[in-house]
Amino acid sequence: MYKVNIHPSFCIDGKGFSVIDLIELGYSYIKEGAEFEKDIGQFVLDWIDSCPTLNVRTSGSTGVPKSIVLKKEYMVNSALATGSYFALSPRDSALLCLPATYIAGKMMLVRAMVLGLDLHIGPPTSNPLKTITKSFDFGAMVPLQVLNSIPYLTQIRTLLVGGAPISTDLRVKIKMLDNKCYETYGMTETITHIAVRPLNHINGLDKELSFKTLPAVYVSKDERDCLVIQAPKVSNEKVVTNDVVELLSSSEFKWLGRLDNVINSGGIKLNPEQIESKLSSIVDQSFFISSVPDPKLGERLVLVLEGAVEEEDLSHRITSSDILTKYEIPRLIKTIPEFIRTDSGKIKRKETMSLLNSSLP
């Protein structure tokens, strides 16, 4: 039996909410709300019932979307860890602009209820601050929202950025902001982030900074050089990932890329994400690095871009620069009108590549 505990300072736009109030809000959202409000309403009702667990769907960015069971107790622990790490206090203001369909949006609601935050709920649009004039102490966005909100981001004192890769161009823009921005590392299985790294107010190259874990989170790596997470307050078991890392300590690591995406070209193992990070200073549109079978090399590097591009000019700019090693230079450049993405905006690489198969040599 789970007993819900709503912080007495919890508010929505300055109005206090008890458990009874939340039940009424949940039903109201489900019956009369916009589509994103229906998801919020359903989650609120699920959260305050007596069941000790919740079913949560993964985004499907690295595989088939699936439903996993999370303990509400662990979700509370995650909220408390975030509150401690970022020094959040009761009545601090927070912005929810992520869909409550997935864990990131759900956890913004949990943090508000557990920590006693004053929550503002907005639609999960690509430019959530465009029509909002008030400021907030805390918020979370995906990179696309951040990119579109650059002129307004100082309205959020502490901003978490996650859910998809952050381009070099966006990193540069974030670095110039006065507020505090952090890149997060986590997944549904770890109840959002278990590690963060600053994106601004730092010395040196931000992309070289390592991720540091939250309290009571310990990391190691397995024989594949992939990250293993031990976080007893948010997970019963160790979480074995497919993220290739450089381990610096039990609380610090550098992310190198996904094992699923590693390309073996002529015996050289290449991390697409590392190549993408380098290329982002040259390519100014959505893209990713993939591969196609090759009789000599095993796999041949392909640069896949969203939308039209002058291939000869781009190829010249890439080969004439010194940012890539000779093994990292794409052997093919292909375009597609629109990438296949998850609901949260992550590119589904395998599905997008399948659309190109018929046109690749």
C-alpha positions as CSV (number, residue, x, y, z in Angstrom):
1,M,0.0,0.0,0.0
2,Y,1.4,3.4,-1.0
3,K,0.6,6.5,1.0
4,V,0.9,9.6,-1.1
5,N,2.7,12.5,0.5
6,I,2.1,15.9,-1.1
7,H,4.4,18.7,0.2
8,P,2.3,21.4,2.0
9,S,4.1,24.1,-0.1
10,F,3.2,22.5,-3.4
11,C,1.4,25.0,-5.7
12,I,0.3,25.4,-9.3
13,D,0.6,29.0,-10.3
14,G,0.6,30.1,-6.7
15,K,-2.5,28.1,-5.7
16,G,-2.0,25.3,-3.1
17,F,-3.1,21.8,-4.0
18,S,-4.1,19.0,-1.5
19,V,-4.7,15.4,-2.5
20,I,-8.4,16.1,-2.9
21,D,-7.6,19.1,-5.1
22,L,-5.3,17.0,-7.3
23,I,-8.0,14.4,-7.8
24,E,-10.4,17.1,-9.0
25,L,-7.6,18.5,-11.2
26,G,-6.8,15.1,-12.7
27,Y,-10.4,14.4,-13.6
28,S,-10.9,17.9,-15.0
29,Y,-7.8,17.6,-17.2
30,I,-8.9,14.2,-18.5
31,K,-12.4,15.3,-19.2
32,E,-11.9,18.9,-20.5
33,G,-8.2,19.5,-21.0
34,A,-6.0,19.7,-24.1
35,E,-4.2,16.5,-25.1
36,F,-1.1,17.3,-23.1
37,E,-3.3,18.1,-20.1
38,K,-5.1,14.7,-20.4
39,D,-1.7,13.0,-20.0
40,I,-0.9,15.1,-16.9
41,G,-4.3,14.4,-15.4
42,Q,-3.9,10.6,-15.9
43,F,-0.5,10.7,-14.3
44,V,-1.7,12.7,-11.3
45,L,-4.4,10.2,-10.7
46,D,-2.0,7.3,-11.0
47,W,0.5,9.0,-8.7
48,I,-1.9,9.6,-5.8
49,D,-3.6,6.2,-5.8
50,S,-2.6,3.4,-3.4
51,C,-0.6,1.3,-5.9
52,P,3.2,1.5,-5.0
53,T,4.3,1.3,-8.6
54,L,3.7,2.9,-11.9
55,N,4.0,1.7,-15.5
56,V,6.1,4.0,-17.6
57,R,6.9,3.8,-21.3
58,T,10.4,4.3,-22.7
59,S,10.8,6.6,-25.7
60,G,12.2,4.0,-28.1
61,S,15.2,6.0,-29.3
62,T,17.6,3.1,-28.8
63,G,15.2,0.2,-29.4
64,V,11.5,-0.8,-29.4
65,P,9.5,1.3,-26.9
66,K,8.6,-0.8,-23.9
67,S,6.7,-0.5,-20.6
68,I,8.6,-0.8,-17.4
69,V,7.5,-0.7,-13.8
70,L,8.9,1.9,-11.4
71,K,8.5,2.1,-7.7
72,K,6.9,5.4,-6.5
73,E,9.3,5.3,-3.6
74,Y,12.2,5.4,-6.0
75,M,10.7,8.3,-7.9
76,V,10.4,10.2,-4.7
77,N,14.1,9.4,-4.0
78,S,15.1,10.7,-7.4
79,A,13.2,13.9,-6.8
80,L,14.9,14.4,-3.4
81,A,18.3,13.8,-5.0
82,T,17.6,16.4,-7.7
83,G,16.4,18.9,-5.0
84,S,19.5,18.4,-3.0
85,Y,21.9,18.6,-5.9
86,F,20.4,21.9,-7.2
87,A,19.6,23.3,-3.8
88,L,15.8,23.6,-4.6
89,S,13.6,25.0,-1.8
90,P,9.9,24.9,-1.1
91,R,8.0,27.5,-3.1
92,D,10.8,27.8,-5.7
93,S,9.1,28.2,-9.1
94,A,9.4,25.5,-11.8
95,L,8.3,25.2,-15.4
96,L,6.8,22.0,-16.8
97,C,7.0,22.2,-20.7
98,L,7.8,18.5,-21.4
99,P,5.0,16.0,-22.2
100,A,3.9,13.9,-19.3
101,T,3.8,10.9,-21.6
102,Y,7.4,10.0,-20.7
103,I,9.5,10.0,-17.6
104,A,11.1,13.5,-17.9
105,G,7.7,15.2,-17.8
106,K,6.3,12.9,-15.1
107,M,9.3,13.6,-12.9
108,M,8.9,17.4,-13.2
109,L,5.4,16.8,-11.7
110,V,6.8,14.5,-9.0
111,R,9.6,17.0,-8.1
112,A,7.0,19.8,-7.7
113,M,4.8,17.6,-5.4
114,V,7.6,16.2,-3.4
115,L,9.8,19.3,-3.0
116,G,6.9,21.8,-2.6
117,L,7.6,23.7,-5.8
118,D,5.3,26.3,-7.4
119,L,4.7,24.7,-10.8
120,H,3.6,26.4,-14.0
121,I,2.2,24.0,-16.6
122,G,2.7,25.0,-20.2
123,P,2.1,23.1,-23.5
124,P,5.1,21.0,-24.6
125,T,5.8,23.1,-27.7
126,S,9.1,23.6,-29.5
127,N,9.3,27.2,-28.2
128,P,7.7,27.0,-24.7
129,L,8.9,30.4,-23.4
130,K,7.7,32.5,-26.4
131,T,4.4,33.5,-24.7
132,I,5.6,33.3,-21.1
133,T,6.8,36.5,-19.3
134,K,7.4,35.2,-15.8
135,S,10.7,33.8,-14.5
136,F,11.4,30.4,-12.9
137,D,13.9,29.0,-10.6
138,F,14.0,25.6,-12.2
139,G,13.1,23.9,-15.5
140,A,13.9,21.2,-18.0
141,M,13.9,21.1,-21.8
142,V,15.1,19.0,-24.8
143,P,17.7,20.6,-27.1
144,L,15.2,21.6,-29.7
145,Q,13.2,23.6,-27.1
146,V,16.5,25.2,-25.9
147,L,17.5,26.2,-29.4
148,N,14.2,27.9,-30.1
149,S,14.2,29.6,-26.6
150,I,17.7,31.1,-26.6
151,P,16.4,34.7,-26.4
152,Y,14.2,33.8,-23.3
153,L,16.3,31.3,-21.4
154,T,17.5,33.7,-18.8
155,Q,13.9,33.4,-17.5
156,I,15.0,30.1,-16.0
157,R,17.6,30.3,-13.3
158,T,18.6,26.6,-13.4
159,L,17.9,24.7,-16.6
160,L,18.4,21.0,-17.3
161,V,18.9,19.9,-20.9
162,G,18.6,16.3,-22.0
163,G,16.7,13.8,-24.0
164,A,18.8,14.1,-27.2
165,P,22.3,15.1,-28.3
166,I,23.4,18.7,-27.9
167,S,25.1,20.1,-31.0
168,T,28.3,22.1,-30.8
169,D,26.5,25.2,-32.1
170,L,23.9,25.0,-29.4
171,R,26.6,24.4,-26.8
172,V,28.3,27.6,-27.9
173,K,25.0,29.6,-27.6
174,I,24.3,28.1,-24.2
175,K,27.8,29.0,-23.0
176,M,27.0,32.7,-23.4
177,L,23.9,32.6,-21.2
178,D,23.8,34.1,-17.7
179,N,21.7,31.5,-16.2
180,K,23.0,28.0,-15.2
181,C,22.5,25.2,-17.7
182,Y,23.3,21.5,-17.1
183,E,23.4,18.6,-19.5
184,T,21.9,15.5,-18.0
185,Y,22.6,11.8,-18.4
186,G,19.9,9.2,-17.6
187,M,17.1,7.0,-18.9
188,T,13.7,5.8,-17.9
189,E,15.2,2.8,-16.0
190,T,17.2,5.3,-13.7
191,I,14.1,7.6,-13.3
192,T,15.7,10.4,-15.5
193,H,19.1,11.8,-14.7
194,I,21.7,10.1,-12.5
195,A,24.5,12.4,-13.6
196,V,25.0,16.0,-14.9
197,R,27.6,18.3,-16.3
198,P,27.6,22.1,-16.6
199,L,27.1,23.7,-20.0
200,N,28.1,27.2,-19.0
201,H,30.0,29.2,-16.3
202,I,33.0,26.9,-16.9
203,N,36.6,27.1,-17.9
204,G,37.9,25.3,-21.0
205,L,36.0,23.2,-23.5
206,D,32.5,22.2,-22.3
207,K,32.4,19.1,-24.5
208,E,35.5,17.8,-22.6
209,L,33.8,18.0,-19.2
210,S,32.9,14.8,-17.5
211,F,29.5,13.8,-16.1
212,K,29.4,13.7,-12.3
213,T,26.8,11.5,-10.5
214,L,24.1,12.6,-8.1
215,P,24.3,11.6,-4.4
216,A,24.3,7.8,-3.8
217,V,24.9,6.9,-7.4
218,Y,28.0,4.9,-8.3
219,V,29.3,3.9,-11.8
220,S,31.7,1.3,-13.2
221,K,32.1,-0.2,-16.7
222,D,31.9,-3.8,-18.0
223,E,34.1,-5.7,-20.4
224,R,32.6,-3.9,-23.3
225,D,33.7,-0.5,-21.8
226,C,30.0,0.3,-21.3
227,L,28.6,2.1,-18.3
228,V,27.2,0.2,-15.3
229,I,25.1,2.2,-12.9
230,Q,24.5,1.3,-9.2
231,A,21.8,3.5,-7.7
232,P,20.2,1.6,-4.9
233,K,17.8,4.5,-4.1
234,V,16.2,4.5,-7.6
235,S,16.8,0.9,-8.8
236,N,16.7,-2.6,-7.3
237,E,19.4,-3.8,-9.6
238,K,22.5,-2.5,-11.4
239,V,21.6,-0.9,-14.7
240,V,23.9,-2.1,-17.5
241,T,23.9,0.3,-20.4
242,N,25.1,0.2,-24.0
243,D,26.9,3.6,-23.5
244,V,30.6,3.4,-24.1
245,V,32.4,5.6,-21.6
246,E,35.8,6.6,-20.2
247,L,35.6,5.9,-16.5
248,L,37.3,8.5,-14.3
249,S,36.1,7.4,-10.9
250,S,33.1,5.7,-9.3
251,S,31.3,9.0,-9.6
252,E,32.6,10.5,-12.8
253,F,32.8,9.5,-16.5
254,K,33.0,10.8,-20.0
255,W,30.4,9.6,-22.5
256,L,31.8,8.4,-25.8
257,G,28.8,7.0,-27.7
258,R,26.4,4.1,-28.0
259,L,27.8,0.6,-28.4
260,D,24.8,-0.1,-30.7
261,N,26.0,2.6,-33.1
262,V,29.8,1.7,-33.2
263,I,31.0,1.2,-36.7
264,N,33.8,-1.1,-37.7
265,S,35.3,0.2,-40.9
266,G,38.4,-1.7,-42.1
267,G,39.1,-2.9,-38.6
268,I,38.9,0.6,-37.1
269,K,36.1,1.1,-34.5
270,L,34.4,4.4,-34.8
271,N,31.9,6.1,-32.5
272,P,29.4,8.0,-34.7
273,E,28.5,10.4,-31.8
274,Q,32.2,11.5,-31.6
275,I,32.3,12.2,-35.3
276,E,29.0,14.0,-35.1
277,S,30.3,16.2,-32.4
278,K,33.2,17.2,-34.6
279,L,31.1,17.7,-37.7
280,S,28.6,19.9,-36.0
281,S,30.9,22.9,-36.4
282,I,30.7,22.4,-40.2
283,V,27.2,21.0,-40.8
284,D,24.4,23.5,-39.9
285,Q,21.4,21.2,-40.3
286,S,20.1,18.0,-38.7
287,F,22.4,15.0,-39.5
288,F,23.8,11.8,-38.1
289,I,26.6,9.3,-39.0
290,S,25.7,5.8,-40.0
291,S,27.1,3.0,-42.2
292,V,26.3,0.7,-45.1
293,P,27.9,-2.7,-45.8
294,D,31.1,-2.6,-47.8
295,P,32.8,-5.7,-49.4
296,K,36.3,-4.4,-48.5
297,L,35.9,-2.3,-45.4
298,G,33.0,-4.3,-43.8
299,E,31.2,-1.0,-43.1
300,R,31.4,2.3,-45.0
301,L,30.7,5.6,-43.2
302,V,27.7,7.6,-44.4
303,L,26.7,11.1,-43.5
304,V,22.9,11.4,-43.5
305,L,21.4,14.8,-43.6
306,E,17.8,16.0,-43.2
307,G,16.8,18.2,-46.2
308,A,18.6,19.3,-49.3
309,V,22.4,20.1,-49.4
310,E,25.0,20.9,-51.9
311,E,26.9,17.6,-51.5
312,E,30.1,18.6,-53.5
313,D,30.5,21.8,-51.4
314,L,29.9,20.0,-48.1
315,S,32.3,17.2,-49.0
316,H,35.0,19.7,-49.9
317,R,34.5,21.5,-46.6
318,I,34.8,18.3,-44.6
319,T,37.8,16.9,-46.4
320,S,39.7,20.2,-46.4
321,S,39.3,20.7,-42.7
322,D,41.5,19.0,-40.1
323,I,38.7,18.2,-37.6
324,L,38.4,14.5,-38.7
325,T,41.0,11.8,-38.9
326,K,41.2,10.0,-42.3
327,Y,39.1,7.1,-40.9
328,E,36.4,9.4,-39.7
329,I,35.7,11.1,-43.1
330,P,32.3,9.9,-44.5
331,R,32.6,8.0,-47.7
332,L,29.1,8.8,-48.7
333,I,26.7,11.8,-48.2
334,K,23.0,11.1,-48.5
335,T,19.9,13.2,-47.8
336,I,16.4,12.5,-46.8
337,P,13.5,15.0,-46.6
338,E,12.6,14.2,-43.0
339,F,14.1,12.0,-40.3
340,I,12.0,9.5,-38.3
341,R,11.9,10.7,-34.7
342,T,10.5,9.6,-31.4
343,D,7.8,11.8,-29.7
344,S,10.5,13.5,-27.7
345,G,12.4,14.4,-30.8
346,K,15.2,11.8,-30.8
347,I,16.3,10.6,-34.2
348,K,15.5,6.9,-34.8
349,R,18.7,6.1,-36.8
350,K,17.9,2.5,-37.9
351,E,14.4,3.4,-39.1
352,T,15.6,6.4,-40.9
353,M,18.4,4.5,-42.6
354,S,15.9,1.9,-43.8
355,L,14.3,4.6,-45.9
356,L,17.6,5.2,-47.7
357,N,18.5,1.5,-48.4
358,S,17.0,1.4,-51.9
359,S,19.0,4.5,-53.0
360,L,22.4,3.5,-51.5
361,P,24.9,1.8,-53.8
